[in-house]
Amino acid sequence: MKNKILQLLLLFIVFQFSNAQERVRYLLEIPNKAYVPEVVSENDGVLELRLRGNIESNQRINTVLSSFTVYEFKELLPGTQNSFLKNKYVLDLDNNDDIGNLTNQYSSYYPSYFIEEDYEPLDIPINPIQYTPNDWENPDLTDNIKISNYDDYEQNDLRMIGARLAWEITKGEPSVIIGVADQGFDIEHEDFETEFVGGVSDYDDQYGPHGNYVAGFASAATDNDLGVSSIGFNTKLIGAKGGSVSNLLLLAQYDPKPKVVNLSFGLDSSYNQNIQDMVNAIDSLDVTVVIAGGNGEGSGSGDPSTYYWPASYKNVIAVSTVGNKNEINSTIIPYDNWKDVHSCYHKDNGVVQSHQHNDSIDIVVPAYYPSPVLWRDADHTDPWKDDYRRTGFGGTSLSAPIVAGTIGLMHSVNYCLKPREVETILKLTAVKVDTIPENLPYYGKLGAGRLDAYQAVKMARDMKSDFGTVTVSDRILYRPWFYKLETAPYVIKMANNTITDSAKIKFRARAAMEIVSGLYQPEGGYIDLQINPNLTSCEVPTTTTPSKVGNIKEDNPNDYKEFYFVTPTLVDSEVIVKSEPFNPNLKTIRVYDFYNQLVYKKSSTKKSETQLNLTNLKPGIYIIKLYNNNNETIYSTKIVKK
């Protein structure tokens, strides 16, 4: 069978090291499991692959495998039935290796492979100014050699999205995980040493500063008297080295599982169905995909109106940028970082330019000249020399992780939101900016508007509230987007909305749906509103172990936490209490009423799941508490009996 060599936009940046060593990622098709090699050893990050058995063909294949320098080998998506993803294996080889030595000679066993096209991290210009560390607009940062004044360490990006108001609702849960695929990460940096809980593809082997920038904007350590504040606050990170969609897919299957994955890489390219299949696979795992929309003149074709990939795929939240500091027309220089204006004066090159704007953009973030970034921490004993830098003009590389961190906060108050609901909430709470006169040339090309983290987190919380009201108001919905809310609103109230053209609405509520005012005539779309009293949400998993995790390796499950789930929280009769992994110290489960009176008790079944029969309880609010062998409370949550 003729070997098929297809160049695909699988969005993997070729790893480049200081000694010019490169690795290339292949997706190798192996239809017959008997010819899937095993990893028999690892030495300094290089794997030895071998087929078992002494038949002559296996020995010849092993000779070829032994000639390769293998950095990574694993199945891309175990158990999938997708025609493209099925039987595909990630194989990272040294750039000097010729995979044709395997696929040409043994094409019946290895019929096809795909090379991940080289993609680039989106540039973040670094101003040659001085700077240093210490949380929200931290003046101590000026001790650093790359920051010199307040303009360098102010955090107007987080100020404009209402980060501090969002933190009044939640500071993020450590059990909510954000995945980042990038250039690797300096996990010993003082603003990362408590943040990473694991990763894939040598995530802790950093080969450039871009990974620190991006992960730091998603969830650097916050409120720790060092460095800068980050929107994700207490949420945690997992990482992958290499900016590829396949790495996002690997992260989406990791344990602990992320709720959102971020990619701040891309290229001026074109649509490819196989990449869309991988994005869809991540989405099907209930993991939201956030990708930088492109840096306009500074990336790709240099045309900010073109599609930028992979941000332009479906089931991706694509992010672009607006200004964050000066009021419109308040500066001598036009477009000098004007708030909510898409075009911005670039101080380094003296021209007005913008990042990407097209109909694939979903949301914008005020990240021109944003917060300082985490730099390489060359001396981990000295937090003041070169650990942080001014970001300069900024880029969508930094806009995207701010959205990812906000999604982490949303899951901290409503853990079981689905990706479409996350996208819907972000869009229904965004501040519309394309009607600002300066933005009229970009009407319909700046997504739903500017991110409002506070309103997004508030709506996510209101959706889970036992008797709360989710208000959708003052929205103009006409684009062919799908809006979905169902986890698990009590009441949805709609007021003063204009819903026309191709907008598609699917809302569910437990008790009531109120339409107060507005125009609701989507001629090319639909509005589907229903009451379902059986809608359920779930609690954020908690842990009995400390939140500090440091450099956790993928093959060390003992470093991970126990998570507890109680479902459903709106109860007819039975409740399932589940621990992952099973905690042998779980002794009893008790249910208390509103007055803290014990109404139900059951001993642990010594299995990962314990079923509670609450049929005899009266309607009302109850507290479920889990106790260990020392009679200490290790978890508690609220349920509502119907």
C-alpha positions as CSV (number, residue, x, y, z in Angstrom):
1,M,0.0,0.0,0.0
2,K,1.4,3.3,-1.0
3,N,2.4,5.3,2.1
4,K,0.3,8.5,2.5
5,I,2.3,11.5,3.6
6,L,-0.2,14.3,4.4
7,Q,1.0,17.7,5.6
8,L,-1.7,18.7,8.1
9,L,-2.3,21.7,10.2
10,L,-1.9,19.8,13.4
11,L,-0.4,22.9,15.0
12,F,2.8,21.6,16.5
13,I,5.7,23.8,16.9
14,V,9.0,22.0,16.2
15,F,10.9,21.9,19.4
16,Q,14.0,24.0,19.1
17,F,16.7,23.9,21.7
18,S,19.7,26.1,22.3
19,N,21.9,23.4,20.7
20,A,19.7,23.4,17.6
21,Q,18.3,20.0,18.4
22,E,14.9,19.5,16.9
23,R,12.1,17.0,17.2
24,V,9.2,16.3,14.8
25,R,5.8,15.0,15.8
26,Y,4.2,12.3,13.6
27,L,0.7,10.8,14.0
28,L,1.4,7.3,12.9
29,E,-1.4,4.9,11.9
30,I,-1.1,1.4,13.4
31,P,-4.3,-0.6,12.6
32,N,-3.1,-3.9,14.0
33,K,-2.5,-3.8,17.7
34,A,0.1,-6.6,17.3
35,Y,2.4,-4.1,15.7
36,V,2.1,-1.4,18.3
37,P,5.6,-1.3,19.9
38,E,6.1,-1.1,23.7
39,V,8.2,1.4,25.6
40,V,10.8,-0.9,27.2
41,S,13.1,1.7,28.7
42,E,13.8,5.4,29.0
43,N,17.2,7.2,29.3
44,D,17.5,11.0,29.6
45,G,14.1,11.5,27.9
46,V,14.8,9.1,25.0
47,L,12.6,6.1,24.7
48,E,13.4,2.6,23.5
49,L,10.6,1.0,21.5
50,R,10.3,-2.7,20.7
51,L,7.9,-5.2,19.3
52,R,7.5,-8.4,21.4
53,G,8.1,-11.8,19.8
54,N,10.9,-13.4,17.9
55,I,9.4,-13.7,14.5
56,E,11.7,-12.4,11.7
57,S,9.5,-9.4,10.7
58,N,9.4,-8.2,14.3
59,Q,13.1,-8.4,14.6
60,R,13.6,-6.4,11.4
61,I,11.1,-3.7,12.6
62,N,12.9,-3.6,15.9
63,T,16.1,-2.9,14.1
64,V,14.5,0.2,12.4
65,L,12.9,1.3,15.7
66,S,16.3,1.1,17.5
67,S,17.7,3.5,14.9
68,F,15.3,6.2,15.9
69,T,15.7,8.8,18.7
70,V,12.2,8.6,20.2
71,Y,11.0,11.3,22.6
72,E,7.3,10.4,22.9
73,F,5.1,7.5,22.0
74,K,1.5,7.1,23.0
75,E,-2.0,6.5,21.6
76,L,-3.6,9.8,20.6
77,L,-7.2,9.0,21.7
78,P,-7.7,5.5,23.1
79,G,-11.2,4.0,22.4
80,T,-12.2,6.6,19.8
81,Q,-14.4,5.6,16.8
82,N,-13.5,8.7,14.8
83,S,-12.2,7.6,11.4
84,F,-9.3,10.0,11.5
85,L,-8.3,9.7,15.1
86,K,-8.7,5.9,15.4
87,N,-5.5,3.9,15.6
88,K,-3.3,7.0,15.6
89,Y,-0.2,7.1,17.8
90,V,1.8,10.2,18.7
91,L,5.5,9.6,17.7
92,D,8.0,12.3,18.4
93,L,11.3,11.7,16.6
94,D,14.6,13.5,16.2
95,N,14.6,15.7,13.1
96,N,17.4,13.6,11.6
97,D,15.3,10.4,11.8
98,D,13.6,9.2,8.6
99,I,10.3,7.7,9.4
100,G,10.2,6.4,5.8
101,N,12.6,3.7,6.9
102,L,9.6,2.2,8.9
103,T,6.6,3.2,6.8
104,N,8.0,2.5,3.3
105,Q,9.4,-1.0,4.2
106,Y,6.4,-2.0,6.4
107,S,3.5,-0.2,4.9
108,S,1.1,-3.0,5.5
109,Y,1.6,-2.5,9.3
110,Y,2.2,1.3,9.3
111,P,0.1,2.5,6.3
112,S,0.1,6.2,6.9
113,Y,1.5,9.0,8.9
114,F,1.0,12.7,9.3
115,I,3.5,15.4,10.0
116,E,2.4,18.2,12.3
117,E,3.1,21.5,10.5
118,D,5.4,23.9,12.2
119,Y,3.6,26.6,14.1
120,E,4.8,29.6,15.8
121,P,4.1,31.1,19.2
122,L,2.4,34.5,18.8
123,D,4.9,37.1,19.5
124,I,4.7,39.2,22.7
125,P,7.1,42.2,22.2
126,I,9.1,42.9,25.4
127,N,9.9,46.5,26.0
128,P,13.5,47.1,26.8
129,I,12.6,48.7,30.1
130,Q,13.3,47.5,33.7
131,Y,11.0,45.5,36.0
132,T,10.4,43.0,39.1
133,P,7.8,41.0,41.5
134,N,4.8,41.3,44.1
135,D,1.1,40.7,43.2
136,W,-1.6,43.3,42.3
137,E,0.1,46.2,40.7
138,N,3.0,45.4,42.9
139,P,5.5,48.3,43.2
140,D,8.2,45.9,44.3
141,L,8.3,44.8,40.6
142,T,10.4,47.9,39.9
143,D,13.3,46.2,41.6
144,N,13.4,43.9,38.6
145,I,15.8,44.8,35.8
146,K,13.0,44.9,33.2
147,I,10.4,47.2,34.8
148,S,10.9,50.9,35.8
149,N,7.6,52.6,36.8
150,Y,3.9,52.2,37.4
151,D,3.1,52.1,33.7
152,D,5.1,48.9,33.5
153,Y,3.4,47.0,36.4
154,E,-0.2,48.3,36.3
155,Q,-2.8,45.6,35.5
156,N,-5.4,47.5,33.5
157,D,-6.3,44.3,31.7
158,L,-7.6,42.6,34.8
159,R,-9.0,45.9,36.1
160,M,-11.2,46.3,33.0
161,I,-12.6,42.8,33.0
162,G,-13.7,43.1,36.7
163,A,-11.2,40.5,38.0
164,R,-11.3,41.8,41.6
165,L,-15.1,41.8,41.6
166,A,-15.0,38.2,40.2
167,W,-12.7,37.3,43.1
168,E,-15.4,38.5,45.5
169,I,-17.5,35.6,44.2
170,T,-14.7,33.0,44.0
171,K,-10.9,33.0,44.2
172,G,-10.9,29.7,42.2
173,E,-10.8,26.1,43.4
174,P,-7.5,24.2,43.4
175,S,-9.4,21.2,42.0
176,V,-10.3,23.1,38.8
177,I,-7.5,22.5,36.3
178,I,-6.4,24.6,33.3
179,G,-4.3,22.9,30.6
180,V,-1.7,24.9,28.6
181,A,0.2,23.6,25.6
182,D,3.2,25.9,24.9
183,Q,7.0,26.0,25.0
184,G,7.4,24.2,28.3
185,F,7.4,25.9,31.7
186,D,9.8,26.9,34.5
187,I,7.8,25.2,37.2
188,E,10.3,26.2,39.8
189,H,9.6,29.9,39.2
190,E,8.4,31.4,42.5
191,D,5.0,32.2,40.9
192,F,4.7,28.6,39.5
193,E,6.1,26.4,42.2
194,T,2.6,25.7,43.7
195,E,0.7,25.9,40.5
196,F,1.5,22.9,38.2
197,V,0.0,19.6,39.1
198,G,1.4,17.6,36.2
199,G,1.6,17.5,32.5
200,V,2.7,15.6,29.3
201,S,5.4,15.8,26.7
202,D,8.2,17.0,29.0
203,Y,6.2,20.0,30.1
204,D,8.7,21.0,32.7
205,D,11.6,21.2,30.2
206,Q,11.4,24.8,29.1
207,Y,12.9,25.9,25.7
208,G,11.5,29.5,25.5
209,P,9.8,32.1,27.7
210,H,6.5,32.0,25.9
211,G,5.1,29.2,28.0
212,N,5.8,31.2,31.2
213,Y,4.0,34.2,29.7
214,V,0.9,32.3,28.8
215,A,0.5,30.0,31.9
216,G,1.2,33.0,34.1
217,F,-1.7,34.9,32.6
218,A,-4.0,31.9,33.1
219,S,-3.1,31.1,36.8
220,A,0.1,32.2,38.3
221,A,0.2,32.1,42.1
222,T,-1.8,35.0,43.4
223,D,-1.9,36.8,46.7
224,N,1.5,35.3,47.6
225,D,3.4,38.6,48.0
226,L,5.4,37.9,44.9
227,G,5.1,38.9,41.3
228,V,1.8,39.6,39.7
229,S,-1.9,38.7,40.2
230,S,-3.5,36.3,37.8
231,I,-7.1,35.9,36.9
232,G,-7.2,32.1,37.7
233,F,-6.0,32.8,41.3
234,N,-6.2,29.5,43.1
235,T,-6.9,27.3,40.1
236,K,-4.1,24.9,39.1
237,L,-2.3,24.1,35.9
238,I,-1.2,21.1,33.8
239,G,1.2,21.6,30.9
240,A,2.4,20.2,27.6
241,K,5.6,21.2,25.8
242,G,4.7,22.0,22.2
243,G,1.9,24.2,20.8
244,S,-0.2,21.6,19.1
245,V,-3.8,20.5,19.0
246,S,-2.7,16.9,19.6
247,N,-1.1,18.1,22.8
248,L,-4.4,19.7,23.8
249,L,-6.1,16.4,23.2
250,L,-3.5,14.6,25.4
251,L,-4.1,17.2,28.1
252,A,-7.8,16.8,27.9
253,Q,-7.3,13.1,28.8
254,Y,-4.9,13.7,31.6
255,D,-5.6,13.0,35.3
256,P,-6.4,15.3,36.9
257,K,-8.6,16.3,34.0
258,P,-8.7,20.0,32.9
259,K,-11.9,21.9,32.4
260,V,-10.3,24.1,29.8
261,V,-7.2,24.0,27.6
262,N,-5.4,26.9,26.1
263,L,-3.2,27.3,23.0
264,S,-1.5,30.5,22.1
265,F,0.1,29.3,18.9
266,G,-1.1,29.6,15.3
267,L,-0.3,30.1,11.6
268,D,-1.8,31.7,8.5
269,S,-3.0,28.5,6.8
270,S,-6.3,26.9,5.9
271,Y,-9.1,24.6,7.1
272,N,-8.4,20.9,7.6
273,Q,-11.1,18.5,8.6
274,N,-8.7,16.3,10.5
275,I,-7.7,19.0,12.9
276,Q,-11.4,19.9,13.3
277,D,-11.9,16.2,14.3
278,M,-9.3,16.6,17.1
279,V,-10.9,19.8,18.3
280,N,-14.3,18.0,18.3
281,A,-12.8,15.1,20.3
282,I,-11.6,17.5,23.0
283,D,-15.0,19.2,23.1
284,S,-16.7,15.7,23.4
285,L,-14.6,15.2,26.6
286,D,-16.4,18.3,28.0
287,V,-13.2,20.3,27.9
288,T,-13.4,23.9,26.5
289,V,-10.8,24.9,23.9
290,V,-9.5,28.5,24.0
291,I,-7.0,29.6,21.3
292,A,-5.3,33.0,20.5
293,G,-7.0,34.6,17.5
294,G,-3.8,36.0,15.9
295,N,-1.7,39.2,16.2
296,G,-2.7,40.9,12.9
297,E,0.2,42.6,11.3
298,G,2.5,40.8,13.7
299,S,1.6,37.3,12.7
300,G,0.6,35.0,9.8
301,S,0.0,36.8,6.6
302,G,0.2,40.2,8.2
303,D,-3.5,40.8,7.3
304,P,-5.5,41.1,10.5
305,S,-8.8,40.4,8.7
306,T,-7.9,36.9,7.6
307,Y,-8.7,33.7,9.4
308,Y,-5.9,32.5,11.7
309,W,-5.6,28.8,12.5
310,P,-6.4,26.8,14.7
311,A,-8.4,29.7,16.3
312,S,-10.9,29.7,13.4
313,Y,-12.1,26.1,13.9
314,K,-15.5,25.4,15.2
315,N,-15.8,24.5,18.9
316,V,-13.0,26.9,19.7
317,I,-13.2,30.1,21.7
318,A,-11.1,32.4,19.5
319,V,-9.8,35.5,21.3
320,S,-8.6,38.9,20.0
321,T,-7.7,42.2,21.7
322,V,-8.9,45.8,22.6
323,G,-7.2,48.6,24.5
324,N,-7.3,49.0,28.3
325,K,-6.0,52.3,29.6
326,N,-6.9,55.7,28.2
327,E,-10.4,57.1,27.6
328,I,-11.2,57.6,23.9
329,N,-9.8,60.9,22.5
330,S,-8.0,61.7,25.8
331,T,-4.5,61.4,24.5
332,I,-2.4,63.5,22.1
333,I,-1.5,60.5,20.1
334,P,-4.6,59.0,18.5
335,Y,-5.5,55.4,19.5
336,D,-3.0,55.5,22.4
337,N,-4.3,52.3,24.1
338,W,-7.9,53.7,24.2
339,K,-10.3,51.6,26.2
340,D,-12.3,49.0,24.2
341,V,-10.9,50.3,20.9
342,H,-9.6,47.6,18.6
343,S,-6.9,49.6,16.8
344,C,-4.0,50.7,19.0
345,Y,-0.9,52.9,18.6
346,H,2.2,50.7,18.7
347,K,4.8,52.7,20.7
348,D,7.7,50.7,19.4
349,N,7.1,51.2,15.6
350,G,5.0,54.4,15.7
351,V,2.0,53.1,13.7
352,V,-1.6,52.2,14.5
353,Q,-2.3,48.5,14.1
354,S,-4.6,45.8,15.4
355,H,-4.7,42.1,16.2
356,Q,-7.1,39.8,14.3
357,H,-10.7,40.7,13.5
358,N,-13.0,38.4,11.5
359,D,-16.2,36.5,12.0
360,S,-14.4,33.6,13.7
361,I,-13.4,35.7,16.7
362,D,-15.6,35.0,19.7
363,I,-14.5,37.5,22.3
364,V,-11.9,40.2,22.9
365,V,-9.8,41.0,25.9
366,P,-8.3,44.3,26.9
367,A,-4.7,43.1,26.5
368,Y,-2.8,45.8,24.6
369,Y,0.1,46.7,27.0
370,P,-1.2,44.3,29.6
371,S,0.1,43.0,33.0
372,P,3.8,42.0,33.3
373,V,4.7,38.5,32.3
374,L,6.7,35.8,34.1
375,W,10.1,35.5,32.6
376,R,12.7,32.7,32.9
377,D,13.8,32.4,36.5
378,A,17.5,31.7,35.9
379,D,18.4,31.9,39.6
380,H,15.6,30.3,41.7
381,T,17.2,31.7,44.9
382,D,16.8,35.3,43.8
383,P,13.3,36.5,43.0
384,W,14.2,40.0,42.0
385,K,16.5,40.0,39.0
386,D,15.0,38.8,35.8
387,D,11.9,36.8,36.7
388,Y,9.3,39.3,35.3
389,R,9.2,41.6,32.3
390,R,7.0,44.4,30.8
391,T,5.0,42.9,28.0
392,G,5.1,45.8,25.5
393,F,2.4,45.8,22.9
394,G,1.0,42.5,24.1
395,G,-0.7,40.0,21.9
396,T,-3.5,37.5,21.7
397,S,-1.2,35.0,23.3
398,L,-1.9,36.8,26.5
399,S,-5.6,37.5,25.7
400,A,-6.4,33.8,25.4
401,P,-5.2,32.6,28.8
402,I,-7.1,35.4,30.5
403,V,-10.2,33.9,29.1
404,A,-9.0,30.4,30.1
405,G,-8.4,31.6,33.7
406,T,-11.9,33.2,33.8
407,I,-13.3,29.9,32.7
408,G,-11.5,28.3,35.6
409,L,-13.3,30.7,37.9
410,M,-16.6,29.8,36.3
411,H,-16.1,26.1,36.9
412,S,-15.1,26.9,40.5
413,V,-18.7,28.0,41.1
414,N,-20.5,25.6,38.6
415,Y,-18.2,22.7,38.0
416,C,-20.2,20.7,35.5
417,L,-20.8,23.4,32.9
418,K,-20.5,22.1,29.3
419,P,-18.3,23.8,26.7
420,R,-21.3,25.3,24.9
421,E,-22.6,26.7,28.1
422,V,-19.2,28.2,28.9
423,E,-19.1,29.9,25.5
424,T,-22.7,31.0,25.9
425,I,-22.1,32.6,29.3
426,L,-19.0,34.4,28.0
427,K,-20.9,35.8,25.1
428,L,-24.1,36.7,27.0
429,T,-22.1,38.7,29.5
430,A,-19.6,40.3,27.2
431,V,-19.6,44.1,26.8
432,K,-20.5,45.0,23.2
433,V,-17.8,47.1,21.7
434,D,-18.2,46.9,17.9
435,T,-20.7,49.8,17.9
436,I,-18.1,52.2,19.3
437,P,-17.4,54.7,16.4
438,E,-13.7,53.7,16.3
439,N,-14.7,50.0,16.0
440,L,-17.4,50.4,13.3
441,P,-15.0,49.2,10.6
442,Y,-14.9,45.9,12.6
443,Y,-18.6,45.5,13.2
444,G,-19.4,41.8,13.5
445,K,-15.7,40.9,13.7
446,L,-14.9,41.4,17.4
447,G,-17.0,38.5,18.6
448,A,-19.7,39.1,21.3
449,G,-17.6,41.9,22.8
450,R,-15.1,42.5,25.6
451,L,-14.7,39.9,28.3
452,D,-16.5,40.7,31.6
453,A,-15.1,38.2,34.0
454,Y,-17.3,39.3,36.9
455,Q,-20.5,39.0,35.0
456,A,-19.4,35.7,33.5
457,V,-18.6,34.2,36.9
458,K,-21.8,35.6,38.4
459,M,-24.0,34.0,35.7
460,A,-22.2,30.7,36.2
461,R,-22.9,30.9,39.9
462,D,-26.5,32.0,39.4
463,M,-27.1,29.0,37.2
464,K,-26.2,26.7,40.0
465,S,-28.0,28.6,42.8
466,D,-30.8,26.5,44.4
467,F,-33.4,29.3,43.9
468,G,-31.5,31.8,41.8
469,T,-32.5,33.7,38.7
470,V,-30.3,33.9,35.6
471,T,-30.9,37.2,33.8
472,V,-30.3,37.5,30.0
473,S,-30.9,41.1,29.1
474,D,-30.0,43.8,26.6
475,R,-28.5,41.3,24.1
476,I,-28.5,41.7,20.3
477,L,-28.2,38.1,19.0
478,Y,-28.2,37.7,15.2
479,R,-25.1,35.7,14.3
480,P,-25.3,31.9,13.6
481,W,-24.2,31.0,17.1
482,F,-25.7,28.4,19.4
483,Y,-26.6,29.6,22.9
484,K,-27.1,26.9,25.5
485,L,-27.9,27.1,29.2
486,E,-29.0,24.0,31.2
487,T,-26.7,23.4,34.2
488,A,-29.0,24.0,36.1
489,P,-30.9,27.3,36.3
490,Y,-33.9,27.6,38.6
491,V,-35.4,30.6,36.7
492,I,-34.2,32.2,33.5
493,K,-35.5,35.8,32.9
494,M,-35.1,37.4,29.4
495,A,-35.6,41.1,29.1
496,N,-35.0,43.7,26.3
497,N,-33.2,41.3,23.9
498,T,-33.2,41.4,20.2
499,I,-32.9,37.8,18.8
500,T,-33.1,37.7,15.0
501,D,-31.6,36.1,11.9
502,S,-29.7,32.9,12.5
503,A,-29.3,32.9,16.3
504,K,-30.1,29.5,17.9
505,I,-31.3,29.4,21.6
506,K,-31.7,26.3,23.8
507,F,-32.4,27.3,27.4
508,R,-33.7,25.0,30.2
509,A,-34.8,25.9,33.7
510,R,-36.0,24.0,36.7
511,A,-38.9,26.2,37.7
512,A,-39.7,29.0,35.3
513,M,-38.8,30.9,32.1
514,E,-39.8,34.5,32.0
515,I,-39.8,36.7,28.8
516,V,-40.4,40.2,30.0
517,S,-39.6,42.3,26.8
518,G,-37.8,42.3,23.6
519,L,-37.9,41.0,20.0
520,Y,-37.6,37.3,19.5
521,Q,-37.8,36.4,15.8
522,P,-34.8,34.3,14.6
523,E,-36.0,33.6,11.1
524,G,-33.0,31.4,10.2
525,G,-32.5,30.1,13.7
526,Y,-34.8,29.0,16.6
527,I,-35.7,29.6,20.2
528,D,-36.2,26.4,22.3
529,L,-37.2,27.2,25.9
530,Q,-38.3,24.4,28.2
531,I,-39.0,23.7,31.9
532,N,-37.3,20.6,33.3
533,P,-37.5,20.2,37.1
534,N,-35.0,17.3,36.9
535,L,-32.0,19.4,35.8
536,T,-28.9,18.8,38.0
537,S,-25.5,20.3,38.6
538,C,-22.6,19.0,40.6
539,E,-20.2,20.1,43.3
540,V,-16.6,21.1,42.7
541,P,-14.5,18.1,43.7
542,T,-12.5,18.6,46.9
543,T,-9.4,17.0,48.2
544,T,-8.0,15.8,51.5
545,T,-4.4,16.6,50.5
546,P,-2.5,19.9,50.5
547,S,-2.9,22.0,47.4
548,K,0.9,22.4,46.9
549,V,1.9,19.8,44.3
550,G,5.1,21.1,42.7
551,N,6.7,19.0,40.0
552,I,4.3,16.1,39.8
553,K,5.2,13.5,37.2
554,E,2.7,11.8,34.9
555,D,3.5,8.3,36.3
556,N,3.2,9.1,40.0
557,P,-0.5,8.7,40.9
558,N,0.3,8.9,44.6
559,D,0.9,12.6,44.2
560,Y,-2.7,13.3,43.2
561,K,-5.7,14.1,45.3
562,E,-8.9,12.4,46.2
563,F,-11.9,14.1,44.6
564,Y,-15.5,13.7,45.9
565,F,-18.7,13.9,43.8
566,V,-22.2,13.9,45.1
567,T,-24.9,13.5,42.4
568,P,-27.5,14.5,41.8
569,T,-27.8,17.6,44.0
570,L,-31.5,18.0,43.2
571,V,-32.7,14.7,44.7
572,D,-35.8,12.5,44.0
573,S,-34.8,9.5,46.2
574,E,-31.2,8.3,45.6
575,V,-27.8,9.9,45.8
576,I,-24.5,8.6,44.7
577,V,-21.3,9.5,46.7
578,K,-18.2,8.9,44.7
579,S,-14.5,9.2,45.6
580,E,-11.8,9.3,42.9
581,P,-9.5,7.6,43.6
582,F,-11.2,5.5,46.3
583,N,-10.2,6.7,49.8
584,P,-9.9,3.7,52.2
585,N,-10.1,6.2,55.2
586,L,-13.7,7.1,54.3
587,K,-15.7,5.7,57.2
588,T,-19.2,7.1,57.3
589,I,-21.6,9.3,55.4
590,R,-24.1,11.4,57.3
591,V,-27.0,13.6,56.2
592,Y,-28.1,16.6,58.3
593,D,-31.2,18.7,58.0
594,F,-31.4,22.5,57.9
595,Y,-31.3,22.6,61.8
596,N,-28.1,20.4,61.9
597,Q,-30.0,17.4,63.1
598,L,-28.7,14.0,61.9
599,V,-31.4,12.4,59.7
600,Y,-29.5,9.7,57.8
601,K,-26.3,7.7,58.3
602,K,-24.5,5.1,56.3
603,S,-21.2,3.3,56.6
604,S,-18.8,3.4,53.7
605,T,-19.2,0.5,51.3
606,K,-15.4,0.4,50.9
607,K,-15.9,1.0,47.2
608,S,-15.5,4.1,45.1
609,E,-19.3,4.6,45.0
610,T,-21.8,4.5,47.9
611,Q,-25.5,4.8,47.2
612,L,-27.8,6.6,49.7
613,N,-31.6,6.0,49.7
614,L,-33.1,9.3,50.8
615,T,-36.7,8.5,49.8
616,N,-38.1,9.0,53.4
617,L,-36.6,12.5,53.7
618,K,-39.0,15.5,53.5
619,P,-38.5,18.1,50.8
620,G,-35.9,20.7,51.8
621,I,-32.2,21.6,52.0
622,Y,-29.8,19.0,53.5
623,I,-26.1,18.8,54.2
624,I,-24.1,15.6,53.3
625,K,-20.9,15.2,55.3
626,L,-18.2,12.6,54.8
627,Y,-16.1,11.4,57.8
628,N,-12.8,9.6,58.0
629,N,-11.6,6.9,60.5
630,N,-10.7,9.7,63.0
631,N,-14.3,11.0,62.8
632,E,-13.1,14.2,61.0
633,T,-15.1,15.8,58.3
634,I,-13.3,15.4,55.0
635,Y,-16.0,16.7,52.7
636,S,-19.4,18.4,52.9
637,T,-21.9,19.6,50.3
638,K,-25.5,20.8,50.1
639,I,-28.4,18.9,48.3
640,V,-32.0,19.8,47.8
641,K,-34.7,17.1,48.3
642,K,-37.7,17.6,46.0
